[in-house]
């Protein structure tokens, strides 16, 4: 990967500020997804490389379930400028009171959690974990950016990365993981699906959608978040919440969901499924309405990937950017290819698919 120019911490913090893409995933949403990977987490080193232990529910979840999952080690890193790092407790004995909230980047490695899981994990317990002789807390030499060489070296040591990376850096984050052949479970926006680099991984069955989405979930926003900037943000009991539609879990850990066959019950008719003017494919407006008896190319919504079974369907490519040269054999002479066209009107972005032979 090309090394980022300039100060990586500055670029990371700028991306977060500009995109408003920093929020704190609720523990319940994390639990709903990660419980499915229990056996794949066993005896593994988990790396949360965008997470401070005092703000991140990813860290809290794995600390709470360290013994339940049978983890080998839990590593978390905090980047420079994290909004509430060091705010609750001074992490270092030599930290003077006036610098208590300097938010120095640091690394925490947890190898043992000797506590009663029935009692839960409170802030004081985190402090205890960090002072256990088998657990290690150290300052990072650099800025804690996931692209820094220091954090990359930590990634090399881990087995699975689990975190919520900044949306604006999602593509770069995934590329870094794939280059180092790492397993991961991460959160991203569904718009990332049609990024060329991400979509190719999905098409080639190297990345897929996890078990859950966040269509009805709320997120804890930073204290300095301007709730007036979004109609979906509000404050309750002094805590700021927001809703961000279209979020998905992305993973390359095996799931049972991706092998579930989608039941097809609709029958094809030209009236129900009009053909595009610029692509040799029919329009399927809803995933549930994919016809059972049509063998040609079909254009389906991006939400198809929630139901995608690689044994049942073949993904050809997305119509974004005119198909990136991957849909030339599906194109019909026309003035535009940036979107499927019906009756002279461009439709929403579509994924071109077809059923595989012998699938029902």
Order of alpha helices (4+ residues) and beta strands (2+ residues): alpha-beta-alpha-alpha-beta-alpha-alpha-beta-beta-alpha-beta-alpha-beta-alpha-beta-alpha-beta-beta-beta-beta-beta-beta-beta-beta-beta-beta-beta
